Amino acid sequence: MNRKILYWIDFFLPHIGGSEIFSASLIPALQERGYEIEIVTSSEVEGFREWDGNSEI
């Protein structure tokens, strides 16, 4: 079974806040359980690079 999740969040790493920290723990846990995750977020802050999903937080 192919399980996919579209995860929509206003801000994501490297922006730091409660939902970003929670998401940084939740997403790898879901991936370990076989889910494929796509993250959709804003791009309001210039100069931040895309998180590759494998880097230490």
Buried (B, 14 or more C-beta within 10 A) or exposed (E): EEEEBEBEBEBBBEBEEEEBEEBBEBBBEBEEEEBEBEBEBEEEEEEEEEBEEEEEE
